[in-house]
């Protein structure tokens, strides 16, 4: 059985994303819809399923904000 490589990033749930961005939940989803914040990854099936954000994309977004640049995917 082959082992899968471990990704260099982790999945962050909403409370952690709120903590690192200092944004409210609504203030995170608004820029997601506008393409200005990384979109979440769906973890479940159907509507209302759990979501999480990739840590590398979330921290890159914070870094670009600190540098005064616009985030791009």
N, C-alpha and C positions, 0 to 999 in steps of 0.2 A: 504494500500500500504506500503510495507516494504522499508525502506531506506537502501541504500548501505553504507557499512562502508567506511570512507574516508581513502585512502591509506596514509602512512606516507611519501611518496615521491611525487614529482611533475615531470612533463615532461619539459625538457629543450630543446629549439630550438637551432639550430646551433650557432647563435651569442653568446648565453650564454655559451655554451660548449667551444667555442673559447676563451671567456673571462676567464673562470676558468682554462683552460689548457694552455693558451698562445700559442696554436697551431693554424696553419692555417687550413682552411677547408680540404685541401688535406692531411695535416699532421694528421688529425683526421681519415679520411677514410682509410689511409694506414694501421695503426695498427688495425683498425676494421677488415680489410680483413685478417690480420695475426693472429687474435684472441688475440691481446694484448691490446685492448680497448673495452669497452662494445659496443655491436651492438645497432644501433638505433631501435626504435619502429616505424613501418610504421603507419602513421595516415590516409593515403588516399588509394585509390584503384589504381591499375595500375602502370605503369612505370612513374617515375618522381613525385610521390606523396610526400606529406609532411612527414617528419620524425622528431623525437625528441628522446632525451635520458632520461632515468630515472635518476633523481637527485641523488638517493642513490648510484647507480652504478658509476656515474661520479665522485662523491665526494670520494667514496672508492678508485677509481683509482688514484685520486690526492693524497690521503693519503698514498697509497702504494708507490707511486713515492717518496714522501717526506721521507718515511722510508727506501728507497733504496731497496724495494722488487719488485718482478715481480707481476703484476696483474694476478689473475686467476678468472675465472667465478665460 
